[in-house]
Amino acid sequence: MQRILVTGASGFIGAAVTRQLVASGRDVAVLLRTSSQSQRLAPLLDRLTVIRGDLLHLGAVEEEVATFAPQGLLHLAWDGVKGADRNSPMQADNIAASVALFRMAETQRCQAFVALGSQAEYGPAPGKLHEQTPTRPTTVYGAAKLATYLVLERIAATSGRPFAWLRLFSSYGEDDDPSWLLPYLTRCLLARQRPAVTAAEQRWDYIHVDDVARAMIAAMDERALGVFNLGSGQALPLREIICMLRDLVDPCLKVGFGDVPYRPDQVMHLEADITALRDATGWAPQVALVDGLRRLVAAERSRVAASS
């Protein structure tokens, strides 16, 4: 597919997807709200078709979208991703927005519609998670993601239109939001500060953002259908991951393990079975965790040097 429409392109993952699409020579349109900050897209803006609009008011951009005539649609936009918003009633708006977008994709006769779900749809569960694992979300965010999948899956089944839903586990990489764990740790350690964390006994599945982007694009190109887990496929003890990151900065630095209590609903084992996605698309993660962490540290060192 040559003409691709991306929502959420100004975000961490959306920008990575957009960069890869542009690098592969595709024609890319991005749907951005007027208020959206597009720093991550700045180097690409002259190579993109920018459509300014809101997912809750798609009628206002329908003509521009029809003119672009997307063959594939990658849906990454979602309000309320931060922890403070994960139990907000605003999450319900995402369901309506996603349904409206899918309806527009039907009208445009898109050949593929790939949307980003979340591991939060599962809730706490022991062991490796597969697509048949019972879903018991513990946050409104997880429930809204799950509800969006269920509604879109039924609409797609009824209309016969293509639809794939990728449940993302823990992504990381350069240019992520500094409040997330790995960027927070990196900034603290480079500043020679002692970061405060939990006892870090969890086992966590981290996947680099470039691998996430490759998976989204592969699902679109291969016309994958259904729900798929998107992770690295392996979970390391979080303490081991933190120490790996610390050692890349300075092995002598201290980490405040146990300074932060676990949340009441703390997930202790988060690991994706990625067999279904691998079989459907031929995709597999390419960025080893230590290499991705090394890139994260290098990017943060460059940011600090540029600002000093």
C-alpha positions in Angstrom: 0.0 0.0 0.0 1.3 3.4 -1.0 -1.1 6.0 0.6 -1.3 5.7 4.4 -3.3 7.8 6.9 -1.9 7.9 10.4 -3.7 9.1 13.6 -1.7 10.0 16.7 1.4 10.7 14.5 2.7 13.4 16.9 3.0 10.9 19.7 6.0 8.7 20.6 4.9 5.6 18.8 3.0 7.5 16.0 6.1 9.5 15.1 8.1 6.3 14.8 5.5 4.7 12.6 5.4 7.9 10.4 9.2 8.0 10.1 9.3 4.4 8.9 6.5 4.9 6.4 8.2 8.0 4.9 11.6 6.3 4.8 10.0 3.4 2.8 8.8 5.9 0.2 5.0 5.9 1.1 2.7 8.8 0.7 1.7 9.6 4.3 -1.1 11.8 5.6 -1.3 12.6 9.3 -4.5 13.7 11.1 -3.4 16.2 13.8 -5.5 18.4 16.1 -4.9 22.1 15.7 -3.5 22.1 19.2 -1.2 19.1 18.6 2.5 19.6 19.3 4.5 18.2 16.3 8.1 18.5 17.4 8.7 14.8 16.8 7.4 15.3 13.2 9.3 18.5 12.5 12.0 16.9 10.2 9.2 15.2 8.2 6.5 17.9 7.9 7.5 19.0 4.3 7.0 15.3 3.2 3.6 14.8 4.8 0.1 15.7 4.0 -1.1 17.3 7.2 -4.9 17.2 7.9 -5.9 19.4 10.8 -9.0 18.0 12.6 -10.4 16.1 15.5 -11.5 12.5 15.7 -14.7 13.5 17.4 -15.5 15.8 14.4 -14.4 13.8 11.4 -17.1 15.3 9.2 -15.0 18.5 9.0 -12.0 16.7 7.4 -13.9 14.1 5.4 -13.3 15.9 2.1 -9.6 16.3 2.7 -9.3 12.6 3.6 -11.2 11.6 0.5 -8.9 13.7 -1.6 -5.9 11.9 -0.1 -7.7 8.6 -0.7 -5.9 6.4 1.9 -5.3 2.7 1.1 -4.4 1.9 4.7 -5.1 3.5 8.0 -3.0 3.2 11.2 -4.9 4.3 14.2 -2.7 5.3 17.2 -4.5 8.3 18.6 -5.8 8.0 22.2 -6.6 10.5 24.9 -5.6 9.8 28.5 -2.6 7.5 28.3 -0.9 9.0 31.3 -1.4 7.3 34.7 -3.3 10.2 36.2 -5.9 9.9 33.4 -6.3 6.1 33.3 -9.5 6.1 35.4 -10.9 9.2 33.9 -14.4 9.2 32.3 -12.7 10.9 29.2 -11.7 7.4 28.2 -15.2 6.8 26.8 -14.6 9.4 24.1 -11.9 7.3 22.6 -14.4 4.5 21.9 -16.7 6.8 19.9 -13.8 8.4 18.1 -12.4 5.1 17.1 -15.7 3.9 15.8 -16.2 7.0 13.8 -12.7 6.6 12.3 -13.4 3.0 11.3 -16.7 4.1 9.7 -14.7 6.7 7.7 -12.2 4.0 6.7 -15.1 1.9 5.4 -16.4 4.8 3.4 -12.9 5.3 1.9 -12.7 1.5 1.2 -9.4 1.3 3.0 -7.6 -2.0 2.4 -6.3 -2.3 5.9 -7.3 -0.7 9.3 -4.7 -1.4 12.1 -5.3 0.0 15.6 -3.2 0.0 18.7 -4.6 -1.8 21.8 -3.0 -2.4 25.1 -1.9 -5.1 27.5 -4.0 -3.2 30.0 -7.0 -5.1 28.5 -5.9 -8.3 30.2 -5.3 -7.0 33.7 -3.2 -9.0 36.2 -2.5 -12.5 35.0 0.2 -15.1 35.8 2.6 -16.2 33.1 2.9 -15.4 29.4 -0.2 -13.8 27.9 -1.7 -15.1 24.7 -4.7 -13.7 22.7 -7.1 -16.2 24.4 -6.1 -15.1 27.9 -9.3 -13.9 29.7 -9.5 -10.1 29.7 -10.1 -8.5 33.2 -8.9 -4.8 33.0 -8.5 -3.0 36.3 -8.5 0.5 34.9 -11.0 2.6 32.8 -8.2 2.9 30.2 -7.9 -0.9 29.9 -11.7 -1.3 29.8 -12.0 1.4 27.1 -9.4 -0.2 25.0 -11.1 -3.6 25.3 -14.5 -2.1 24.6 -13.1 -0.4 21.4 -11.7 -3.7 20.2 -14.9 -5.5 20.8 -17.1 -2.9 19.1 -14.7 -2.6 16.1 -14.3 -6.3 15.8 -18.1 -6.8 15.5 -18.5 -3.9 13.1 -15.7 -5.4 10.9 -17.2 -8.9 11.1 -20.6 -7.5 10.0 -19.3 -5.3 7.2 -16.5 -7.7 6.0 -14.0 -4.8 6.2 -10.3 -5.6 7.3 -9.4 -4.9 10.9 -6.4 -5.8 13.1 -5.9 -4.9 16.7 -2.4 -5.0 18.3 -2.2 -5.2 22.1 1.0 -3.3 22.9 3.0 -4.3 26.0 5.7 -1.9 27.3 7.4 0.2 24.7 10.5 2.3 25.2 13.0 4.3 23.2 14.5 7.6 22.4 12.2 10.7 22.6 9.7 9.0 24.9 7.8 11.0 27.5 10.3 11.7 30.3 7.7 10.7 33.0 7.8 7.0 32.0 10.1 4.7 33.9 13.1 4.2 31.6 13.4 7.8 30.5 13.0 8.9 34.2 15.7 6.5 35.3 18.0 7.6 32.5 17.7 11.3 33.3 18.2 10.7 37.0 21.2 8.6 36.6 22.9 11.0 34.1 22.3 13.7 36.6 24.0 11.6 39.3 20.8 11.4 41.2 19.4 8.3 43.1 16.1 7.3 41.3 13.2 6.1 43.4 11.6 2.9 42.3 9.7 -0.1 43.6 11.4 -3.2 44.8 11.3 -4.1 41.1 10.5 -7.8 41.5 8.2 -7.7 38.5 9.0 -9.4 35.3 8.5 -7.0 32.4 8.3 -7.3 28.6 9.9 -4.2 27.0 9.9 -3.7 23.2 11.7 -0.9 21.4 9.5 1.7 19.6 11.1 0.9 16.2 10.0 -2.7 16.5 6.5 -1.5 17.5 6.4 0.6 14.3 7.6 -2.2 12.2 4.9 -4.5 13.6 2.2 -2.0 12.9 3.3 -1.6 9.3 3.8 -5.3 8.8 0.2 -6.0 10.0 -1.1 -3.4 7.5 1.0 -4.7 4.6 0.2 -8.3 5.3 -3.6 -7.6 5.8 -3.5 -9.2 9.2 -6.9 -9.8 10.7 -7.9 -10.1 14.3 -6.2 -9.4 17.6 -2.5 -9.8 18.2 -0.1 -9.3 21.1 2.8 -6.9 20.5 5.8 -7.2 22.7 9.3 -8.6 22.7 8.1 -12.1 23.7 10.3 -12.3 26.8 10.1 -10.8 30.2 13.2 -10.0 32.4 13.1 -9.1 36.1 12.6 -5.4 36.2 15.5 -5.0 38.7 17.8 -6.6 36.1 16.6 -4.2 33.4 17.1 -1.2 35.7 20.6 -2.4 36.6 21.4 -2.9 33.0 20.5 0.7 32.3 22.4 1.9 35.4 25.5 0.1 34.3 25.4 1.7 30.9 25.5 5.1 32.7 27.8 4.3 35.6 27.9 0.9 37.5 28.8 2.8 40.7 25.5 4.8 40.9 22.9 3.9 43.5 19.2 3.1 42.7 16.5 3.5 45.4 15.0 0.0 45.1 11.9 -0.2 47.4 11.6 3.6 47.8 8.2 3.5 46.0 5.5 1.1 47.2 3.7 -1.2 44.7 0.3 -0.1 43.6 -2.7 -2.1 44.9 -3.3 -3.4 41.4 0.4 -3.9 40.6 1.0 -6.3 37.7 3.9 -8.6 38.6 4.3 -10.5 35.4 3.9 -8.9 32.0 5.0 -11.0 29.1 3.6 -11.3 25.6 3.2 -14.5 23.5 3.9 -13.0 20.0 3.5 -16.3 18.1 0.3 -15.2 16.4 1.7 -11.9 15.1 4.9 -13.5 14.0 2.9 -16.2 12.0 0.5 -13.7 10.5 3.1 -11.1 9.3 6.6 -12.6 9.4 7.6 -9.8 11.8 10.0 -10.3 14.7 11.7 -7.9 17.1 15.1 -6.7 15.9 16.4 -4.4 18.7 17.9 -6.3 21.6 17.1 -4.7 24.9 20.7 -3.8 25.8 21.1 -2.1 22.4 17.9 -0.2 22.8 18.9 0.9 26.3 22.3 2.0 24.9 20.5 4.1 22.3 18.3 5.6 25.0 21.3 6.6 27.1 23.2 8.1 24.1 20.1 10.1 23.0 19.7 11.5 26.5 23.4 12.3 26.8 23.1 14.3 23.5 20.0 16.1 24.8 21.9 17.1 28.0 24.9 18.3 26.0 22.8 20.3 23.7 21.0 22.1 26.5 24.1 22.9 28.5 
